[in-house]
């Protein structure tokens, strides 16, 4: 079995430690349970948490969800979780890929300003395919969020030169994804479990398929 998507890290690797230090020096990430709100849209954490705070109290906590494909790359996704009135941190946002826990790095200096924020990625491998893939993801984000589109949510209608640029990036990403598939590591007993528990496969879903 091979990793098909980034998962919740089971331990703090060197690349992940460096990434955290670059984003929030001196901070330590924490595992947080995911308890998604029924019927809520996926990946809409900020409005969901704001609504939760308005209804039940507590606080919106800004930070970064940490992901990895072991030995290939690590990344941090700008995210918000809910701190309940009792002080418990909970991730209430549904995920497109169900996850039991996230590894969350609180960032007290950041604020959500309505703009899309790119994931922060670091290659854990010097393989040229990995480096090119991450570069193409950055180019894709830059185009999608160029100018006023940074505040835009929903479908984008491409025209002229940007339509050609978008098509070229999409083709590049598709090609690199095929190349990346051959680099993807396989699950072993000490790999982070694909379920997102933050545990290693040996102590989690050892006898179950992805």
C-alpha positions as CSV (number, residue, x, y, z in Angstrom):
1,X,0.0,0.0,0.0
2,X,1.2,3.5,-0.8
3,X,0.4,6.9,0.5
4,X,-2.1,8.6,-1.8
5,X,-2.4,11.9,0.0
6,X,-0.7,13.8,2.8
7,X,-1.6,12.5,6.3
8,X,-1.4,13.6,9.9
9,X,2.3,13.1,11.0
10,X,2.9,10.4,13.7
11,X,6.1,12.1,14.9
12,X,8.1,15.3,14.6
13,X,10.6,14.5,11.8
14,X,13.5,16.9,11.1
15,X,11.7,18.5,8.1
16,X,8.5,19.0,10.1
17,X,10.5,20.5,13.0
18,X,12.2,23.0,10.7
19,X,8.9,23.9,9.1
20,X,7.3,24.7,12.4
21,X,10.3,26.7,13.6
22,X,10.1,28.8,10.3
23,X,6.4,29.5,10.8
24,X,6.1,30.0,14.6
25,X,9.5,30.0,16.3
26,X,9.5,28.3,19.7
27,X,5.9,26.9,19.4
28,X,5.0,23.2,19.8
29,X,2.2,21.6,17.8
30,X,-0.6,19.7,19.5
31,X,-2.8,16.8,18.4
32,X,-6.4,17.9,18.2
33,X,-9.5,15.7,17.7
34,X,-11.6,16.3,14.6
35,X,-15.3,16.4,15.4
36,X,-16.9,17.8,12.2
37,X,-20.2,19.6,12.4
38,X,-23.0,17.6,10.6
39,X,-24.0,19.0,7.3
40,X,-21.3,21.7,7.3
41,X,-19.3,22.3,4.1
42,X,-15.8,20.9,3.9
43,X,-12.7,23.1,4.4
44,X,-14.6,26.2,5.5
45,X,-13.1,26.4,9.0
46,X,-13.1,30.2,9.6
47,X,-16.9,30.9,9.1
48,X,-17.7,27.6,10.9
49,X,-15.7,28.5,14.0
50,X,-16.9,32.1,14.0
51,X,-20.5,30.7,14.0
52,X,-19.7,28.2,16.7
53,X,-18.2,31.0,18.9
54,X,-21.3,33.2,18.4
55,X,-23.6,30.4,19.4
56,X,-21.8,28.5,22.1
57,X,-19.0,30.9,23.2
58,X,-15.3,30.1,23.4
59,X,-12.7,31.4,21.0
60,X,-11.5,31.1,17.4
61,X,-7.8,29.9,17.4
62,X,-5.8,30.6,14.3
63,X,-2.8,28.4,13.3
64,X,-1.7,25.7,10.9
65,X,-2.6,22.1,10.3
66,X,0.5,20.0,9.6
67,X,0.6,17.3,7.0
68,X,3.2,15.0,5.4
69,X,3.9,12.4,2.8
70,X,6.8,10.8,4.7
71,X,10.2,11.2,3.1
72,X,8.8,13.4,0.3
73,X,7.4,16.6,1.7
74,X,5.7,18.3,4.7
75,X,3.2,21.2,4.6
76,X,1.3,23.5,6.8
77,X,-2.3,24.6,5.9
78,X,-3.7,27.8,7.4
79,X,-6.5,26.8,9.6
80,X,-8.8,27.7,12.5
81,X,-10.0,25.5,15.4
82,X,-12.5,26.1,18.2
83,X,-11.5,26.6,21.8
84,X,-14.6,25.6,23.8
85,X,-15.6,27.6,26.9
86,X,-14.1,24.7,28.9
87,X,-10.7,25.3,27.2
88,X,-10.7,22.2,24.9
89,X,-9.4,22.7,21.4
90,X,-11.5,20.9,18.7
91,X,-11.4,20.9,14.9
92,X,-15.0,21.2,13.9
93,X,-14.5,21.6,10.1
94,X,-15.3,18.6,7.9
95,X,-12.5,17.4,5.7
96,X,-12.7,16.2,2.1
97,X,-10.6,13.3,3.2
98,X,-11.9,12.1,6.6
99,X,-9.3,12.5,9.4
100,X,-9.5,11.6,13.1
101,X,-7.0,14.0,14.5
102,X,-4.9,16.9,13.2
103,X,-1.5,18.1,14.3
104,X,-2.1,21.8,14.9
105,X,0.4,24.6,15.3
106,X,-1.1,27.7,17.0
107,X,0.0,31.0,15.5
108,X,-1.0,33.9,17.8
109,X,0.4,36.5,15.5
110,X,-1.8,35.6,12.5
111,X,-5.3,36.9,11.7
112,X,-7.7,35.7,9.1
113,X,-8.4,38.7,6.8
114,X,-10.7,37.1,4.2
115,X,-7.8,36.3,1.8
116,X,-6.8,32.8,0.7
117,X,-3.5,31.7,2.2
118,X,-1.2,29.3,0.4
119,X,0.1,26.2,2.2
120,X,3.7,26.4,3.3
121,X,5.5,23.4,1.9
122,X,9.0,22.0,2.4
123,X,10.6,19.1,0.4
124,X,11.9,16.3,2.5
125,X,13.5,14.8,-0.5
126,X,15.9,16.3,-3.1
127,X,14.2,14.3,-5.9
128,X,13.7,16.8,-8.7
129,X,10.1,15.6,-9.2
130,X,9.2,16.5,-5.6
131,X,10.7,19.9,-5.9
132,X,9.1,20.6,-9.2
133,X,5.7,19.4,-7.9
134,X,5.8,21.8,-5.0
135,X,6.8,24.6,-7.3
136,X,3.9,23.9,-9.6
137,X,1.5,23.9,-6.6
138,X,2.7,27.4,-5.7
139,X,2.3,28.6,-9.3
140,X,-1.3,27.2,-9.3
141,X,-2.1,29.0,-6.0
142,X,-0.6,32.3,-7.3
143,X,-2.8,32.2,-10.4
144,X,-6.0,31.2,-8.6
145,X,-5.5,34.0,-6.1
146,X,-4.0,36.7,-8.3
147,X,-5.2,40.3,-7.6
148,X,-8.8,40.5,-6.5
149,X,-9.3,36.7,-6.8
150,X,-7.5,36.4,-3.4
151,X,-10.9,37.4,-1.9
152,X,-13.0,35.3,-4.3
153,X,-14.8,32.1,-3.4
154,X,-16.3,29.9,-6.1
155,X,-15.9,29.1,-9.7
156,X,-13.4,31.1,-11.8
157,X,-14.1,31.9,-15.5
158,X,-10.8,32.0,-17.4
159,X,-10.1,34.1,-20.4
160,X,-7.3,34.9,-22.8
161,X,-3.7,34.7,-21.6
162,X,-4.7,33.5,-18.1
163,X,-6.8,30.7,-19.6
164,X,-3.7,29.4,-21.4
165,X,-1.6,29.8,-18.3
166,X,-4.1,27.9,-16.2
167,X,-4.2,25.1,-18.8
168,X,-0.4,24.9,-18.9
169,X,-0.2,24.6,-15.1
170,X,-2.9,22.0,-14.9
171,X,-1.1,19.9,-17.5
172,X,2.2,20.3,-15.6
173,X,0.6,19.2,-12.4
174,X,-1.0,16.2,-14.0
175,X,2.3,15.1,-15.5
176,X,4.2,15.6,-12.2
177,X,1.5,13.8,-10.3
178,X,2.1,10.7,-12.5
179,X,5.8,11.0,-11.9
180,X,5.3,11.5,-8.2
181,X,3.3,8.3,-8.0
182,X,6.4,6.3,-8.6
183,X,8.2,8.1,-5.7
184,X,5.4,7.6,-3.1
185,X,6.5,5.5,-0.1
186,X,4.7,2.4,1.0
187,X,3.0,2.0,4.4
188,X,5.1,0.1,6.9
189,X,4.3,-0.7,10.6
190,X,6.0,2.5,11.7
191,X,4.5,4.8,9.1
192,X,1.8,7.4,10.2
193,X,-1.6,5.8,9.9
194,X,-3.7,6.9,6.9
195,X,-6.7,7.4,9.1
196,X,-5.2,10.6,10.6
197,X,-5.0,9.4,14.1
198,X,-1.5,10.6,14.5
199,X,-0.5,7.1,15.5
200,X,1.7,4.7,13.6
201,X,0.2,1.9,11.6
202,X,1.5,-0.7,14.0
203,X,-0.6,0.7,16.8
204,X,-3.7,1.7,14.8
205,X,-5.1,0.2,11.6
206,X,-2.4,-2.5,11.1
207,X,-4.8,-5.2,9.8
208,X,-7.1,-2.9,7.7
209,X,-6.8,-1.7,4.1
210,X,-6.6,1.9,3.1
